[in-house]
Amino acid sequence: MGRPRLYHSPEEKAKAARMYRHNYYQRNREQFRLKNKERYCRRKCRPADMSESHHDRIHQHSTPESEPSIKNNADMGLPKGLQRERQYESPTSRIKSRLMTFLGGPDVVIHDYLDIISLTLLGRTDNTLDIEEIRSSISRLQRLEKDARADEAGILQYYGVGPKLVQSQGIGKEVHHLLSALEEVFIYSLSGVAELAVMYDQGDLLFLAVFVTILALENNTTFIYETIGVFI
């Protein structure tokens, strides 16, 4: 029978603690998600069935996720030719567009978005953020992740393995990693700001641990890679 691994140095203990927290989160991720979804639905005034049916109608028409008033008037004033072009926008492009809208623009990267969320919850910025806003954001990302997986399955079925599938999978991974990291920040914020502060300051949050800058020398040229979402 093997002997248990002993961790002596502070670095080994810290690494083992991070691995334990990560494994615990992964094992209970679905439970956390269901609880958050249940709380979110209870706080909404409209019935859950109405919300689901509205969500289904949105996907039946293949329109980007947006507020009802914006969605209804999205094509107002556009020439008919431009309206037809919007209708033929690929699902992968729509998911990418929805992700950029969620982050706040094409220039906002996932790390910066999560960093601002964390600092705001810790009271280290002038911004204000309500817990319900994070719940709503998690719900939006869950829907976006579901659509991204459906897009991958459709591309694999009709086009097989190729550039289209690689592009779709890349966007799907971005959505998945953003959702996982945001859920982790949300869970720690429920436990208390003090615990979130410790995790942030030690760099133990997922989005801090996986944001790595690598300098590689290839053909006498230096490349900088921003690796987002590579979990240890």
C-alpha positions in Angstrom: 0.0 0.0 0.0 1.4 3.4 -1.0 2.3 5.9 1.6 0.6 9.3 1.6 2.5 12.2 0.1 4.0 14.6 2.6 4.4 18.2 1.8 7.3 19.9 3.7 8.1 23.2 2.0 5.7 26.2 1.9 5.7 26.0 -1.9 4.6 22.4 -1.8 1.9 23.1 0.8 0.6 26.0 -1.2 0.5 24.0 -4.4 -1.2 21.1 -2.7 -3.8 23.4 -1.2 -4.5 25.0 -4.7 -4.9 21.5 -6.2 -7.3 20.5 -3.4 -9.4 23.6 -3.9 -9.4 23.1 -7.6 -10.4 19.4 -7.4 -13.1 20.2 -4.9 -14.5 22.9 -7.1 -14.5 20.7 -10.2 -16.3 17.8 -8.3 -19.0 20.1 -7.0 -19.2 22.6 -9.9 -22.5 21.3 -11.2 -24.0 21.5 -7.7 -22.8 25.1 -7.3 -24.3 25.9 -10.7 -27.7 24.5 -9.9 -27.9 26.3 -6.5 -26.9 29.6 -8.1 -29.5 29.0 -10.9 -32.2 28.2 -8.3 -31.5 31.3 -6.3 -31.5 33.4 -9.4 -34.8 32.1 -10.6 -36.4 32.6 -7.1 -35.4 36.3 -7.2 -36.9 37.0 -10.5 -40.4 38.4 -10.6 -41.5 36.5 -13.8 -42.1 32.8 -13.7 -39.3 30.5 -14.7 -41.4 28.9 -17.4 -41.9 32.3 -19.1 -38.2 32.9 -19.0 -37.4 29.5 -20.5 -40.0 29.9 -23.3 -38.6 33.4 -24.1 -35.1 32.0 -24.2 -36.3 29.2 -26.6 -38.0 31.7 -28.9 -34.7 33.7 -29.1 -32.8 30.6 -30.2 -35.5 29.5 -32.7 -35.0 32.8 -34.5 -31.2 32.6 -34.2 -30.8 36.1 -33.0 -27.9 37.4 -30.8 -28.5 37.7 -27.1 -29.7 41.2 -26.2 -32.3 43.1 -24.3 -35.9 42.7 -25.8 -36.2 46.4 -26.8 -32.8 46.3 -28.5 -33.5 42.9 -30.2 -36.9 44.1 -31.6 -35.4 47.3 -33.1 -32.0 45.8 -34.1 -32.7 46.0 -37.9 -34.7 49.3 -37.8 -33.5 51.7 -40.4 -31.2 49.2 -42.1 -31.5 48.6 -45.9 -32.9 45.2 -46.8 -29.6 44.0 -48.1 -27.9 44.6 -44.8 -30.8 42.9 -43.0 -30.3 39.8 -45.1 -26.5 39.8 -44.3 -27.3 39.9 -40.6 -29.6 36.9 -41.0 -26.8 34.8 -42.6 -24.2 35.6 -39.9 -22.6 32.3 -38.8 -23.5 30.9 -35.4 -19.8 31.0 -34.5 -19.6 34.7 -35.3 -22.7 35.4 -33.3 -21.3 33.6 -30.2 -18.0 35.5 -30.6 -20.0 38.8 -30.9 -22.0 37.9 -27.8 -18.9 37.2 -25.8 -17.3 40.5 -26.8 -20.5 42.3 -25.9 -20.5 40.5 -22.5 -16.9 41.5 -21.8 -17.6 45.1 -22.7 -15.9 45.4 -26.1 -13.4 43.7 -28.5 -10.5 45.2 -26.6 -11.4 43.8 -23.2 -9.6 40.5 -22.4 -11.0 37.9 -20.0 -8.3 38.5 -17.4 -9.0 42.2 -17.2 -12.7 41.6 -17.0 -12.3 39.2 -14.0 -9.7 41.4 -12.4 -12.0 44.4 -12.4 -14.9 42.2 -11.0 -12.6 40.9 -8.2 -11.2 44.4 -7.3 -14.7 45.9 -7.3 -16.0 43.2 -4.9 -13.0 43.9 -2.7 -13.8 47.6 -2.6 -10.5 48.5 -4.3 -12.2 50.5 -7.1 -14.6 53.3 -7.3 -17.2 51.1 -9.1 -20.1 49.4 -7.4 -21.3 45.9 -8.1 -24.2 43.9 -6.7 -24.2 40.2 -6.2 -27.3 39.9 -8.3 -25.4 41.3 -11.2 -22.9 38.5 -11.0 -25.8 36.0 -10.8 -27.3 37.4 -13.9 -23.9 37.4 -15.7 -23.3 33.7 -14.7 -26.8 32.9 -16.1 -26.0 34.6 -19.4 -22.7 32.8 -19.7 -24.4 29.4 -19.0 -26.7 30.1 -22.0 -23.8 31.2 -24.1 -21.8 28.1 -23.2 -24.8 25.9 -24.2 -25.1 27.6 -27.5 -21.3 27.3 -28.1 -21.5 23.6 -27.6 -24.5 23.3 -29.9 -22.5 25.2 -32.5 -19.5 22.8 -32.2 -21.8 19.8 -32.6 -23.4 21.3 -35.7 -20.1 22.1 -37.3 -18.7 18.6 -36.5 -21.8 17.0 -38.1 -22.0 19.0 -41.3 -18.3 20.0 -41.9 -16.3 17.5 -39.9 -12.9 18.2 -38.4 -11.3 21.3 -39.9 -10.7 25.1 -39.5 -14.4 25.8 -38.8 -14.4 23.3 -35.9 -11.1 24.6 -34.5 -12.5 28.2 -34.5 -15.7 27.2 -32.8 -13.9 25.1 -30.2 -11.6 28.0 -29.4 -14.5 30.3 -28.7 -16.3 27.6 -26.7 -13.2 27.2 -24.5 -13.0 30.9 -23.9 -16.7 31.0 -22.8 -16.2 27.9 -20.6 -13.0 29.2 -18.8 -14.7 32.6 -18.3 -17.7 31.0 -16.7 -15.6 28.7 -14.5 -13.5 31.6 -13.2 -16.5 33.9 -12.7 -18.3 31.2 -10.7 -15.3 30.8 -8.5 -15.1 34.5 -7.8 -18.8 34.5 -7.0 -18.5 31.5 -4.6 -15.7 33.1 -2.7 -17.6 36.4 -2.5 -20.5 34.6 -0.9 -18.1 33.3 1.8 -16.9 36.7 2.6 -14.7 39.5 1.3 -11.8 38.5 3.6 -11.5 35.0 2.0 -11.7 36.5 -1.5 -9.0 39.0 -0.6 -6.7 36.2 0.6 -7.2 34.2 -2.6 -6.7 37.3 -4.8 -3.6 38.5 -3.0 -2.0 35.1 -3.1 -2.8 34.7 -6.8 -4.8 31.5 -6.1 -7.9 32.4 -8.1 -8.2 30.4 -11.3 -8.0 33.4 -13.6 -4.8 34.6 -11.9 -3.2 31.2 -12.0 -3.8 30.5 -15.6 -3.0 33.9 -17.1 0.6 33.1 -18.1 2.9 35.1 -20.4 5.4 32.8 -22.2 8.3 34.1 -24.2 9.3 31.6 -26.9 12.1 31.9 -29.3 11.3 30.4 -32.8 13.2 31.2 -35.9 15.1 34.0 -34.1 11.7 35.7 -33.4 10.2 36.2 -29.9 6.5 35.5 -29.6 4.3 36.4 -26.6 1.5 34.0 -25.8 -1.3 34.9 -23.4 -2.5 31.5 -22.2 -6.0 31.9 -20.8 -7.9 28.9 -19.4 -5.2 26.2 -19.2 -6.1 24.6 -15.9 -3.4 22.8 -13.9 
